[in-house]
């Protein structure tokens, strides 16, 4: 995460983009403050800070308010958000594939570096890396591919015990959680089976590679899988 309250317009756009093109079944947030609260929660800032930034994005024509006062990305906002997202994912690949950072480290540094790379540099990185399909955490570099694939994925927390699935993407907005996923071997391409689900006790149990892992609800909501 960026230090202090200083999240850039781009980081906000990335977060709003994630909420605007959700994974699985689309459930629109209706409350007028829903988007500000979710953005604040995901970026670890106060609701007031998020509200201020949303006003700024609105003034810049990147976001507009819908009928329920919800924030909606304008066509300009979507275009810029998609560019930001692609840039972030390619920088992550550059950091892992070329500079030897771990997948979890790459996310943190990509946020810091985002603004320093021009669009031309990003195109050159893309070419030099042979046009990678996905970032290290499984998110497609091409946003159209990502949005189409969203429909085929569900969070682990939506599975029923006995369901088998393959991990496709890891939520990135929580750095600690991301590190934990890698420590536990919960990585893209890994096949898992949900053994038990007890949301009330904040615990899901999954089996992988012959072992079992206890997964919290927060982690289960951030593991995006494709049913076998």
C-alpha positions, 0 to 999 in steps of 0.5 A, a space after each residue: 500500500 502507498 504510505 499514509 493516506 496518499 493513494 493516487 487517482 489511479 489506485 482509486 480507479 483500480 479499486 472502483 474498477 474491481 467493484 464495477 466488474 465483479 467476479 461471479 454473479 453481479 449483485 449491485 450495491 444499492 446504498 448511496 454510501 456502499 461504493 465509498 465504504 467498499 473503496 475505503 475498506 479496500 484501500 484502508 482509508 477513512 470513508 471521508 477520504 474515499 468520499 473526497 476522492 470520489 468527488 474529485 473523480 466526479 469533477 474530472 469526469 471519470 466517475 458519475 453518480 447513478 440514480 441511487 447516488 452510486 459511483 459509476 465509471 464513465 466511459 473515460 473512467 473505464 478506459 483509464 481504469 483499464 489502462 491502469 489495471 493493464 499497466 499494474 499487471 504488466 509491471 508485476 510480471 516485469 518484477 517477477 519475470 525479469 527482476 526476480 521478486 516474489 509474486 507477493 512482493 511484486 504487487 506492493 512494488 507495482 503500486 509504487 512504480 505505476 506512475 513512473 512508467 509511461 505507456 510506451 514503457 509498458 508496451 515495451 515491457 509487454 513485448 519484451 516479456 512476450 505478451 504475458 496472459 496474466 499477472 503473477 496472481 492470475 488476473 488477465 492482462 487483457 481486461 476484455 478477457 478478464 471481464 468475460 472470465 469473471 462469469 466463470 469464477 466464484 469466490 471459494 466462500 460460495 462453494 459447498 462442501 465436497 466441491 472441487 475447484 481450481 484456483 484461478 486468481 488471488 485477491 490483491 488488495 490486501 498485501 498480508 492476505 496475498 503473502 499468506 496465500 503463497 505461504 499456504 500454497 494457495 496459488 493459481 493453478 492449484 486444485 483444491 476441494 472444500 471439505 467444510 464450511 462454517 462461516 459463523 465460526 469464520 472457518 473453511 477447510 480445504 484439502 490440497 496436495 493431500 494436506 488440509 488448510 484452515 481458511 478464514 472467511 476473509 481469505 475464502 472471499 479472496 480466492 477466486 476459483 473455477 469449479 471442476 
